[in-house]
Each structure stands twice: as C-alpha cells, then as structure tokens.
Amino acid sequence: MHALNTDTPLDEPSKIAEIIVPTMGEEALSAVLSNGATAELLLGAKAQDDCAAFLLDGAQVLVTGTDYVRGPKFSLYEKGFIRNYDIGWYLAGANISDVAAMGAIPLGLLSVVRYPKNLPDSDFTELIEGIRDGARAAGALNVGGDIGSAERIILSASAFGVVEPANLLTRTGAKPGQMLCVTGPTGLAGSAMKLANSGEDISRNEYSALLSKWMRVSPRVAHGRIFARNPAVTGCIDTSDGLKGAIETLAHASEVSIVVEEKNLPIDDSVRVAATRLNCDVLDLVFGDSVDFELVATVDADAVKSLAEQCAEAGLDLHVIGRLDSGSGAVLLRDHGTTEIPGASWRHT
C-alpha cells in the first residue's frame, strides 16, 4: 500500500483501491422486519460496481434521505475541537438519524467526499474511517458513493433503510389528545458551538458531554424501532433543527397545537453550566438551534406508561414533555402561564 503521508496524494482510482476498499473490510448486512420481510446486501463498496445492490423480499417500505455537511467549515473544526474522523462520523450519523425518525432499520449510506488535490492521504483516510465507523455504530454500512477533487472538502450522503408498511412514522401523524415525548436532553450540541464561538476551551472535561454530540452522533435507531412497532406512536421527527424547530414542525405538519411543560423538560447539567457561562436562559439552549439528533414522538395518552416501560427494558430513556390539543401552533407552559417557546430554530440559508 502507498504510504499515507506521501507528499504526492494518491489519484482517485488508487484512493479507492488502496484506501477505501481495505477500510471497508468484509461487508455483510441483513435485516429482518417484524412482518418477516428481509433485506440483504448483495454488492457493497468492495465490489466497486456501478451501484450497491440489496435483495429485498416481502412487504417493506424503503425510506431515504440526504444531507450535505460543510466539511471543514465547521467552526469547531477550524478551532481544532474536532478532526476529520469526527466530521466523517457526523456525516453518517446525521443522515441515519432521518432514517431512525421514520422508524426504519438503517441499511446503508452512500457518501460523497470531495477534496482538494493536495489533501494528505492520511486526512482522506480519517474521513473515510469516520464515515465507516459512524455508519456501523448505527447498524448500517457505507456501501458506496463518489469521490473526486474540489476546491475544498465537501461532504454529502444519502441514508436509506426499511420499515414495515404499517409502521412508517411521519410528521403528519400527530393527533389531539396525545402526549409529546422526547428521547433525551437537548441543547448540548448548540451549547458546545456557542461556548466555542465565545472563546471557551470546550476540550475541558466539564464540556465533554457537549463536544461528544458533535464527535459521535448517535442516531436513536433503537427508539425509532420501538416507536414504529407500537401503534400508539403516530408521529415522529428528529431534532436536527433543534427542539423548538422539531415541535413547531410537528404542530404545523399535523395541524395540531402543542403545549410543552417546562417542569418536565430533561436538562443536562452541562447545558446548565453552559447557560451560566454564556449568561443566558438555559431554555434558550434547550430549545435552540442544536443538532442533538434526539427523537420527538407523539403517543396516545393511555399508552405512554407502557411505552416508557418498554424503553426502560431496552435501557433507553423516554421523557413526556407535553400534550397535543386541537388548534395550531406551539407554546411553553411555565409557572406564570404560557409563553412562546424560546430559542431560535436552525434556519437553512
């Protein structure tokens, strides 16, 4: 194999043959849905064919999604808090999170890696390894995609998975009378970004929980599958645009009103510390533009307890944070009454 620290980076065919294919290792993947339908990988990245190929048998819905990542233009990357491996993992996790939100079993990831011609092979390898490991951690494989030169690192990916036809979760399934649940605390990733931009050294141990949200995105696949197999769960969305954005999107898409109860919000201690450092209301961080990739789900009120018990048996958290009514919009219930939900949602510009 070519030395990865060579002054002359490998060309694209050599990168595939000498870096990507050995990095992927032996690929074997199969999934079995609760209705007996199966999906099996026939051709993956190692085959170096025109496409990856899966054998699908039985009734199943294929779900797909795609997201672009800014590559090294992450301010945390530029400040030295995350590296190429972390960006690769983030790319995989962010895309697979959308599959999890639909209640699907993730199967694969198609990744696009564009890079400057002078990028060291060691940096390229780190990216590919991060994508590989991020996908594998979520139970999927990086089965192919595209590489090529560009003026800077540009990353994009498409994730796909399968779910039983009757179990597909959408943003439009919420109903009045249901309860609103979230899989974990939010605001951690946004807190890391805001602290770093304020000049704080977020590599310190007290901020490890915040920084890990960027370094090791963990799609809530297990939660999504429990939700999908439970008919009491009818709506779901991930918090890639922040908790405020997720709640408001659910309310709009399903044409319901949502009341979030402040007293029931799970708030990580590290987010409280960040709020103190930033001299801001902790709820601005909890609801704000934070890419935590938790799931927000709507559940029939009489099934919440059993769903929470089912999650607990699997070692998973579930927090009931509000209720759904007829009407439209979303508000926060505080001790002194209802207010607008604080924070700012992510805006795609």
Secondary structure, DSSP 8 states (H G I E B T S, - for coil): ---TT-SS---HHHHIIIIIHHHH-S---EEE-TTS-EEEEEE-GGG--SS-EEEEESS-EEEEEEEEE-GGG-HHHHTTSS-HHHHHHHHHHHHHHHHHHTT-EEEEEEEEEEE-TT--HHHHHHHHHHHHHHHHHTT-EEEEEEEEE-SS-EEEEEEEEEE-GGG--BTT---TT-EEEESS---HHHHHHHHHHTT--TTSGGGHHHHHHHHS----HHHHHHHHT-TTEEEEEE-TT-HHHHHHHHHHHHT-EEEEEGGG----HHHHHHHHHHTS-HHHHHHSS-----EEEEE-GGGHHHHHHHHHHTT---EEEEEEESSSEEEEEETTEEEE--S------
